[in-house]
Amino acid sequence: MSKQRTPYRFIFAGGGTGGHLYPALAVAQQIREIKPEAEILFIGAKGKIEERVVPEHNFKFKTIWISGFARRFNMSNILFPVKILISLIQSICINFGFKPRVAIGSGAYVSGPVTWAASIIGAKVILLEQNSYPGVTNRLLEKKATEIHITFEESKKYFREQSKLKLTGNPIRINLKLVDRMEAFSALGLKPDKKTLLIIGGSGGAKSLNTAVAKNIIKFTELGIQILWQTGKVYYQEFRRYNGQGVKVMEYISDMSAAYSACDLVLARAGATTIAEVSMLGLPVVFVPSANVAADHQFKNAKTLVDANAAELVEDKNIETLLFDSISKLMFDEERKNSLKKNIVSFAKPNAALEIAQRAIKMAETL
């Protein structure tokens, strides 16, 4: 007699960047906490961050042949229609084999074919939208969705089916928390008697941010500021030479709990995941929104906090001229930092992952 499969079968699709991957991981972790017997499968693209990170979190992982459509002319765009067709076939096959009851798409191109295929076989669809301006994939999948969980109130105006929208917040990794500060310094090899600047340009790194930091590195260290600098994989070889006294250069920081706990100030792109994390932890931050994103959504993300006196902002076009003054002034202004820390907490939605996980479980039970 064959063993009956659990009704708690969930397929996750999304990635390409940490901003699309980590919210999905957070929800999956919560589902596993509530229902340890749940079957969870992640689908991503080969060679992207999800291929490395998902298995590290002990989730099953498969890839499909898909990539985004380059905004500027690129020879790879010629293959785009072929990739779409093949990824749809692959997604249908994966879904028929796995038979999910609920599919969770966290944005980016990879979630399109997977969640569409899941809906074809009768699965419920949950979409996660992290940014103030929704991505193309989520807007195209709107009709297939049962629920769309958004992070910013501003996102509502871009969707037609308002009844599906839930202002839940951006899910945060289940193990992210502030730890003992001295232990954090020890784990990262930093000095506890120095002001610490944490620089994170997103999982892929940020060229303009890295370049501006490099040009000001001597001035920062002369002020007694030590730097924990995540360059991103693409830029690590270029900037690793700055690794040394008072500067720790890393391609990728896996222990973000330690990194956040050790820092006095965060310098970061304004991705939705970073915003959610620093809000939950109550950290002072200077945002440098990327100018190379759809509808300038990172600027809109950051502006929401800046208008509430919960963060500071330096526009990317001004980063080389304003970065040093902005960081050096705020780093030693404890009153201002405390004010930012107090105000940014109001943007935190620490239960977002749990709420979405509970909704997904309920859907699986009622299908």
Buried (B, 14 or more C-beta within 10 A) or exposed (E): EEEEEEBBBBBBBBBBBBBBBBBBBBBBBBBBEBBEEBBBBBBBBEEBBBBEBBEEBEBEBBBBBBBBEEEEEEEEBEEBEEBBEBBBBBBBEBBEEBBBBBBBBBBBBBBBBBBBBBBBEEBBBBBBBBBBBBBBBBBEBBEBBBBBBBBBEBBEEBBEEEEBBBEBBBBBBBEBEBBEBEEBBEBBEBEEEBBBBBBBBBBBBBBBBBBBBBEBBEEBBEBEBBBBBBBBBEBBEBBEEBBEEBBBBBBBBEBBBBBBBBBBBBBBBBBBBBBBBBBBBBBBBBBBBBEEBEEBBBBBBBBBBBEEEBBBBBEBEEBBEBBBEBBBEBBBBEEBBEBBBEBBBEBBBBBBBBBBBBBBBEBBEEE
